Amino acid sequence: MDTQEPDGNDCRAKASDIPQGGWIDRVPMPAVRPYLRLVRLDRPIGTWLLLLPCWWSLALAASVPVLPVKPGWPDPWLLALFALGALVMRGAGCTVNDIADRDFDKRVARTAGRPIASGQISVRRAVAFLALQLGAGLLILLQLNLFTIILGASSLALVALYPFAKRVTYWPQLVLGLTFNWGALMGYASIHGGLAPAAVALYGAGVLWTLGYDTIYAHQDKEDDILVGIKSTAIKFGASTQGWLIGFYGGTTALLALTGWLAQLHPAYYAGLGLGALHLAWQVRSVDLDDAKICLQRFKSNRDFGLIVFAAIIAGSVLGG
């Protein structure tokens, strides 16, 4: 019987959050692979979670009948433009985060293989790559009206702040929520050139939603985070996390209901919102906060919740138009 201890590198590979044997490993140019991994191109859930509040907002804006497109339907061009913007800016956010966290990432099994932490990409090259991504993001932003350009540019302060929040507060998930849901304001502004109470309520719903799903996500790393000195809501809440999740997701549902009322959406919206609320309840009831695999699965399932809400807003807008 082989009693040899497993190699440390093998253990780290198994614990890593980087998918092995995926399409990135088949990219013909090996030099490109670390950059594709840096922007998490093989893990699209982050892009979805950044994009969906944008799409919610575009669908909400379409309920106001002053559009150059069919009343009640979001503009396909803007849906595509925001999708591209979310892809680019999610990658930029990952790059900022990995530059700032490179020393922490080396000490956490799940993140030790990330391109900057593992030395596959130098900090200098990562900064140059970040500048390229931000330039692409600016070109996309310039396709929108002046108010939305200013609004979008103002979010960069939050993007820069987030990687450092976990060093000083147990609430970095709140900073992430404020950052990741900025699109809930921008989508509406891109059509109407300003904001409305319904868009602000939608933004608040997104912030609470992020507090919920990212607390679940943070439970994957709580032991390592304690060792290296990183703070999170997962560590702060501990055994009481499920009660907090009920509060966050309950607040999300309440603010989404308020959004529908302020926008005078058709009752079909509330039927869809009810399905979304059931999905969130399932997450809270079924998650095992001590099982990293289940935490990741429940975290990823939030794409489905976001799509349910998106469809509900469209239904409420179209049928109410």
C-alpha positions as CSV (number, residue, x, y, z in Angstrom):
1,M,0.0,0.0,0.0
2,D,1.3,3.4,-1.0
3,T,1.7,5.5,2.2
4,Q,3.4,8.5,0.6
5,E,2.1,11.8,1.7
6,P,0.4,13.8,-1.0
7,D,2.5,16.5,-2.6
8,G,1.8,20.1,-1.3
9,N,1.3,21.4,-4.8
10,D,-1.2,18.6,-5.5
11,C,-3.2,19.6,-2.4
12,R,-3.2,23.2,-3.4
13,A,-4.3,22.3,-6.9
14,K,-7.3,20.4,-5.5
15,A,-8.2,23.3,-3.2
16,S,-7.8,25.9,-5.9
17,D,-10.8,27.8,-7.3
18,I,-9.2,27.7,-10.8
19,P,-10.9,25.2,-13.0
20,Q,-8.5,22.6,-14.5
21,G,-8.8,21.1,-17.9
22,G,-11.3,23.7,-19.1
23,W,-11.3,25.6,-22.4
24,I,-8.6,28.0,-21.2
25,D,-6.2,25.1,-21.0
26,R,-6.8,24.5,-24.7
27,V,-6.1,28.1,-25.8
28,P,-3.2,27.8,-28.4
29,M,-1.1,30.6,-26.9
30,P,0.1,29.7,-23.4
31,A,1.1,33.3,-22.7
32,V,-2.5,34.4,-22.9
33,R,-3.9,31.8,-20.5
34,P,-2.9,33.6,-17.2
35,Y,-4.6,36.8,-18.3
36,L,-7.8,34.9,-19.2
37,R,-7.7,33.4,-15.7
38,L,-7.0,36.7,-14.1
39,V,-10.2,38.1,-15.4
40,R,-12.1,34.9,-14.5
41,L,-13.2,34.4,-18.1
42,D,-13.8,30.7,-17.3
43,R,-16.0,31.6,-14.3
44,P,-18.8,33.8,-15.6
45,I,-20.9,34.0,-12.4
46,G,-19.2,37.3,-11.4
47,T,-20.0,38.9,-14.7
48,W,-23.6,37.7,-14.3
49,L,-23.9,39.2,-10.9
50,L,-22.5,42.5,-12.1
51,L,-24.7,42.5,-15.2
52,L,-28.1,41.5,-13.8
53,P,-28.7,44.8,-11.8
54,C,-28.0,46.7,-15.0
55,W,-30.5,44.6,-16.9
56,W,-33.1,45.0,-14.1
57,S,-32.6,48.8,-14.4
58,L,-32.9,48.8,-18.2
59,A,-36.1,46.8,-18.0
60,L,-37.4,49.1,-15.2
61,A,-36.6,52.2,-17.3
62,A,-38.6,50.7,-20.2
63,S,-41.8,50.8,-18.1
64,V,-41.7,54.6,-18.5
65,P,-43.3,55.3,-21.9
66,V,-40.8,57.8,-23.3
67,L,-38.5,55.5,-25.3
68,P,-37.5,55.2,-28.9
69,V,-38.3,51.4,-28.8
70,K,-41.4,49.4,-28.3
71,P,-43.0,50.4,-25.0
72,G,-42.4,47.9,-22.2
73,W,-39.3,46.2,-23.7
74,P,-35.7,47.0,-22.8
75,D,-33.5,48.3,-25.7
76,P,-31.6,45.3,-27.1
77,W,-28.6,47.6,-28.0
78,L,-28.3,48.8,-24.4
79,L,-28.7,45.2,-23.1
80,A,-25.7,44.2,-25.3
81,L,-23.7,47.3,-24.4
82,F,-24.1,46.8,-20.7
83,A,-23.2,43.1,-21.1
84,L,-19.9,44.0,-22.7
85,G,-19.3,46.6,-20.1
86,A,-20.0,44.2,-17.3
87,L,-17.6,41.7,-18.8
88,V,-14.8,44.3,-19.1
89,M,-15.3,45.9,-15.7
90,R,-15.7,42.6,-13.9
91,G,-12.3,41.7,-15.3
92,A,-10.8,45.0,-14.2
93,G,-12.2,44.5,-10.7
94,C,-10.7,41.1,-10.5
95,T,-7.3,42.6,-11.6
96,V,-7.5,45.3,-9.0
97,N,-8.5,42.8,-6.3
98,D,-5.7,40.3,-7.2
99,I,-3.0,43.1,-7.3
100,A,-4.1,44.3,-3.8
101,D,-4.5,40.8,-2.4
102,R,-1.5,39.1,-3.9
103,D,0.2,38.5,-0.5
104,F,-3.0,37.3,1.2
105,D,-3.8,35.0,-1.8
106,K,-0.5,33.2,-1.5
107,R,-1.5,32.1,2.0
108,V,-5.0,30.8,1.2
109,A,-5.3,27.4,-0.5
110,R,-8.2,28.4,-2.7
111,T,-6.4,31.4,-4.2
112,A,-2.8,30.5,-4.1
113,G,-2.8,29.5,-7.7
114,R,-4.2,32.8,-9.0
115,P,-1.9,34.3,-11.7
116,I,-0.5,37.2,-9.7
117,A,-0.1,35.4,-6.4
118,S,1.6,32.5,-8.1
119,G,4.0,34.7,-10.1
120,Q,2.6,33.9,-13.6
121,I,1.9,37.6,-14.1
122,S,4.1,40.3,-12.6
123,V,2.5,43.3,-10.8
124,R,3.8,45.6,-13.5
125,R,2.2,43.6,-16.3
126,A,-1.0,43.4,-14.3
127,V,-1.1,47.2,-13.9
128,A,-0.6,47.6,-17.7
129,F,-3.3,45.1,-18.4
130,L,-5.6,46.9,-15.9
131,A,-5.0,50.2,-17.8
132,L,-6.0,48.4,-21.1
133,Q,-9.2,47.1,-19.5
134,L,-10.1,50.5,-18.0
135,G,-9.6,52.1,-21.4
136,A,-12.0,49.6,-23.0
137,G,-14.5,50.3,-20.2
138,L,-14.2,54.1,-20.9
139,L,-14.9,53.6,-24.6
140,I,-18.1,51.7,-23.7
141,L,-19.1,54.3,-21.1
142,L,-18.7,57.1,-23.7
143,Q,-21.5,55.6,-25.7
144,L,-24.0,56.8,-23.0
145,N,-25.3,60.2,-22.0
146,L,-23.3,62.7,-19.9
147,F,-25.1,62.0,-16.7
148,T,-24.5,58.3,-17.0
149,I,-20.8,58.8,-17.9
150,I,-20.4,60.9,-14.7
151,L,-22.3,58.3,-12.7
152,G,-20.2,55.5,-14.1
153,A,-16.9,57.2,-13.5
154,S,-17.9,57.9,-9.9
155,S,-18.1,54.2,-9.2
156,L,-14.3,53.8,-9.7
157,A,-13.8,55.0,-6.1
158,L,-15.8,52.1,-4.8
159,V,-13.9,49.7,-7.1
160,A,-10.6,50.9,-5.7
161,L,-11.9,50.8,-2.1
162,Y,-13.3,47.3,-2.0
163,P,-10.0,45.2,-2.0
164,F,-8.8,47.2,1.1
165,A,-12.1,47.1,3.0
166,K,-11.6,43.6,4.2
167,R,-8.5,44.8,6.0
168,V,-10.3,47.3,8.2
169,T,-13.9,46.2,8.5
170,Y,-16.0,43.1,8.9
171,W,-18.4,44.5,6.3
172,P,-16.5,44.3,3.0
173,Q,-19.6,42.7,1.5
174,L,-21.4,46.0,2.0
175,V,-18.7,47.8,0.0
176,L,-19.0,45.1,-2.7
177,G,-22.8,45.5,-2.7
178,L,-22.5,49.2,-3.2
179,T,-20.0,48.6,-6.0
180,F,-21.6,45.6,-7.8
181,N,-25.1,47.1,-8.0
182,W,-24.1,50.5,-9.4
183,G,-25.6,49.3,-12.7
184,A,-29.0,49.5,-11.1
185,L,-28.6,53.2,-11.2
186,M,-26.8,53.4,-14.5
187,G,-29.2,51.4,-16.6
188,Y,-32.1,53.7,-15.7
189,A,-29.9,56.9,-16.2
190,S,-28.7,55.7,-19.6
191,I,-32.3,56.0,-20.9
192,H,-33.8,58.9,-18.9
193,G,-30.7,61.0,-18.2
194,G,-31.4,61.0,-14.5
195,L,-32.7,58.8,-11.6
196,A,-36.1,58.1,-10.0
197,P,-37.1,56.7,-6.6
198,A,-37.8,53.3,-8.2
199,A,-34.2,53.1,-9.5
200,V,-32.9,54.0,-6.0
201,A,-35.1,51.3,-4.4
202,L,-33.8,48.8,-7.0
203,Y,-30.2,49.7,-6.1
204,G,-30.9,49.2,-2.4
205,A,-32.4,45.8,-3.2
206,G,-29.3,44.8,-5.0
207,V,-27.0,45.9,-2.2
208,L,-28.9,43.7,0.3
209,W,-28.9,40.8,-2.2
210,T,-25.1,41.1,-2.5
211,L,-24.8,41.1,1.3
212,G,-26.6,37.8,1.3
213,Y,-24.9,36.0,-1.5
214,D,-21.4,37.2,-0.8
215,T,-21.7,36.2,2.9
216,I,-22.5,32.7,1.7
217,Y,-19.5,32.9,-0.6
218,A,-17.2,34.1,2.2
219,H,-18.0,31.1,4.3
220,Q,-15.7,29.1,1.9
221,D,-12.6,30.9,3.3
222,K,-13.5,31.7,6.9
223,E,-10.8,29.5,8.5
224,D,-8.1,30.8,6.2
225,D,-9.3,34.4,6.4
226,I,-9.0,34.2,10.2
227,L,-5.5,32.9,10.0
228,V,-4.3,35.6,7.6
229,G,-6.2,38.5,9.2
230,I,-8.9,39.1,6.6
231,K,-12.3,40.3,7.8
232,S,-15.8,39.4,6.4
233,T,-19.4,39.2,7.4
234,A,-19.0,35.4,7.4
235,I,-16.6,35.7,10.3
236,K,-18.6,38.4,12.0
237,F,-21.9,36.5,11.9
238,G,-20.6,33.1,12.5
239,A,-23.2,30.7,13.7
240,S,-25.9,33.4,13.4
241,T,-25.4,33.8,9.7
242,Q,-28.7,32.2,8.6
243,G,-30.6,34.7,10.6
244,W,-28.7,37.5,8.9
245,L,-29.4,35.9,5.5
246,I,-33.1,35.9,6.2
247,G,-32.9,39.6,7.0
248,F,-30.8,40.5,3.9
249,Y,-32.9,38.4,1.5
250,G,-36.2,39.6,3.2
251,G,-35.0,43.2,2.7
252,T,-34.1,42.4,-0.9
253,T,-37.6,41.1,-1.6
254,A,-39.3,44.1,0.3
255,L,-37.3,46.7,-1.7
256,L,-38.0,44.9,-5.0
257,A,-41.7,45.0,-4.1
258,L,-41.3,48.7,-3.4
259,T,-39.6,49.2,-6.7
260,G,-42.6,47.6,-8.5
261,W,-45.0,49.8,-6.6
262,L,-43.1,53.0,-7.3
263,A,-42.9,52.1,-11.0
264,Q,-46.5,51.0,-11.1
265,L,-45.6,47.7,-12.7
266,H,-48.3,45.2,-13.6
267,P,-49.3,42.6,-10.9
268,A,-47.5,39.9,-13.0
269,Y,-44.3,41.4,-11.7
270,Y,-45.2,40.4,-8.1
271,A,-45.9,36.8,-9.2
272,G,-42.4,36.7,-10.6
273,L,-41.0,38.3,-7.5
274,G,-42.8,35.6,-5.5
275,L,-40.9,32.9,-7.4
276,G,-37.7,34.8,-6.7
277,A,-38.4,35.0,-3.0
278,L,-39.0,31.2,-2.9
279,H,-35.6,30.8,-4.6
280,L,-33.9,32.9,-1.9
281,A,-35.7,31.0,0.8
282,W,-34.5,27.7,-0.7
283,Q,-30.9,29.1,-0.5
284,V,-31.2,30.0,3.2
285,R,-32.8,26.7,4.1
286,S,-30.5,24.4,2.1
287,V,-27.1,26.0,2.5
288,D,-24.5,24.2,4.7
289,L,-22.2,27.0,5.8
290,D,-19.5,24.5,6.8
291,D,-19.5,22.9,3.3
292,A,-17.5,25.0,0.9
293,K,-18.9,23.1,-2.1
294,I,-22.5,23.8,-1.2
295,C,-21.7,27.4,-0.4
296,L,-20.3,27.8,-3.9
297,Q,-23.3,26.1,-5.4
298,R,-25.8,28.4,-3.6
299,F,-23.7,31.4,-4.4
300,K,-23.8,30.5,-8.1
301,S,-27.5,29.9,-8.0
302,N,-28.0,33.7,-7.6
303,R,-27.7,34.0,-11.4
304,D,-31.1,32.2,-11.5
305,F,-32.6,34.6,-9.0
306,G,-31.4,37.6,-11.0
307,L,-32.8,36.2,-14.2
308,I,-36.2,35.6,-12.5
309,V,-36.3,39.2,-11.3
310,F,-35.3,40.4,-14.8
311,A,-38.1,38.4,-16.4
312,A,-40.6,39.7,-13.7
313,I,-39.7,43.3,-14.4
314,I,-40.2,42.8,-18.2
315,A,-43.5,41.1,-17.6
316,G,-44.6,43.9,-15.3
317,S,-43.6,46.5,-17.8
318,V,-45.0,44.9,-20.9
319,L,-48.3,44.0,-19.4
320,G,-48.6,47.3,-17.7
321,G,-47.8,49.3,-20.9
